[in-house]
């Protein structure tokens, strides 16, 4: 072959190789940016959902606290109404104490239900984060494979 042609072809192949490397670097940066933006958006969305669930839980706890206050007020009225009848007061207090205990147990059970409701979303969030991490690692690996020439590819 003509040496000038060989030199020309070598130069052209070298230029093409450099252009491809530059394109891969730019594309890998764009992919990383897109992934970061997607992860930031999902993180914001998850925080919003968690805040909404937290507000709902707070409202439920406040409502149950109001119910307890109402029951305590009723108990006070009942005690005043019974006046001097100690036996009846004792029976009323005992009955209200049992109701309070049931309410306490029910609130405890409901609180445990609420906690268990959060376990699944938190587990799902952790799973999604792991999936994102694996996808990011795989994409970075692919980008790294594309960006770094190997002796087998240069042949």
Secondary structure by P-SEA (a helix, b strand, c coil): ccaaaaaaaaaaaaaaaaaaaaaaaaaaaaaaaaaaaaaaaaaaaaaaaaaaaaaaaaaaaaaaaaaaaaaaaaaaaaaaaaccaaaaaaaaaaaaaaaaaaaaaaaaaaaaaaaaaaaaaaaaaaaaaaaaaaaaaaaaaaaaaaacccccccc
